[in-house]
């Protein structure tokens, strides 16, 4: 049974799954397992940690970060992309439905006819821009995630234009061909999204490192006590020799703890900068003690 509403045919009953939904079901059956998603989050977290530690001249692997550490860092680099994509997609869907219900059938068909070439041209431009970022990365280095985003959005515009064309003309393509087209589209969109999030996660990690550097002067004091002279001679680090019979014979002030993982502490001098700064990595040991206090706290500086 078919009903006609506002000049448009509407079918009642349960409709067969559309080609995009069938293709998405096939594609999601490959990526749905939790292990695959966890691996992706782990990878994004690795990019974030690598960029963060590289800012301070440290290779992230020496810290032995745990899987939860990487997953937390992955969320930092994925929140904005996921929110932006979801909000854009939802706004586009709302706009489509609003225009479809408010415009007259003739105006709606005219809008669809004009939208098809616009989507095709926009797709070509975006894919070209994304490929430019792939071939000449330095051109878009200041826009992390943009090349991959252009690839993802550009390739999704082509089947959308094809679908709008079929909606306007009433023609139907082969179901098998439509499923194959959307499956390949989802593959290309996933590749572009993966590339985009990878770049963005690294950029966020670098941004967090820069913010950490700026905040060093106001961060909590870390006093390092050691039974042996560690030879720390960095700018702004003060060494105090304790009594010969003290449990810890040397004290170092002017340090800030950046992070600690797997028994290794990463510390920076409070006056650290990228020009001549050094990072200090200390393994957890009974010969070393760390003492913390809010910045500016008046306390005894003796051993």
LINTACOR-V425882 format. One record per backbone hydrogen bond with DSSP energy under -0.5 kcal/mol. CO is the residue of the C=O (numbers start at 1). NH is the residue of the N-H. If there is no record, write none. Layout:
# LINTACOR-V425882
CO;NH  CO;NH
This chain:
# LINTACOR-V425882
1;12  3;5  3;10  5;8  8;5  10;3  13;15  18;22  19;23  20;24  21;25  22;26  23;27  24;28  25;29  27;30  27;31  28;32  33;36  33;37  34;38  35;39  36;40  37;41  38;42  39;43  40;44  41;45  42;46  43;47  44;48  45;49  46;50  47;51  48;52  49;53  50;54  51;55  52;56  53;56  53;58  54;57  59;62  60;63  60;65  61;64  66;70  67;71  68;72  69;73  70;74  71;75  72;76  73;77  74;78  75;79  78;82  79;83  80;84  81;85  82;86  83;87  84;88  85;89  86;90  87;91  88;92  89;93  90;94  91;95  92;96  93;97  94;98  95;99  96;100  97;101  98;102  99;103  104;108  105;109  106;110  107;111  108;112  109;113  110;114  111;115  112;116  113;117  114;118  115;119  116;120  117;121  118;122  119;123  120;124  121;125  122;126  123;127  124;128  125;129  126;130  127;131  128;132  129;133  130;134  131;135  132;136  136;139  136;140  137;140  138;141  140;143  143;146  145;149  146;150  147;151  148;152  149;153  150;154  151;155  152;156  153;157  154;157  154;158  155;159  156;160  157;161  158;162  159;163  160;164  161;165  162;166  163;167  164;168  165;169  166;170  174;178  175;179  176;180  177;181  178;182  179;183  180;184  181;185  182;186  183;187  184;188  185;189  186;190  187;191  188;192  189;193  190;194  191;195  192;196  193;197  194;198  195;199  196;200  197;201  198;202  199;203  200;204  201;205  202;206  203;207  204;208  205;209  206;210  207;211  208;212  209;213  210;214  211;215  212;216  213;216  215;218  215;219  216;219  221;293  222;224  222;255  223;225  223;291  224;252  225;289  226;250  228;230  231;233  234;237  236;238  238;253  240;251  243;246  247;249  249;242  250;226  251;240  252;224  253;238  254;270  255;222  256;268  259;266  261;264  263;284  264;261  265;267  265;282  266;258  266;259  267;280  268;256  269;272  273;277  278;269  280;267  280;282  282;265  285;288  287;227  289;225  291;223  293;221  294;297  297;299
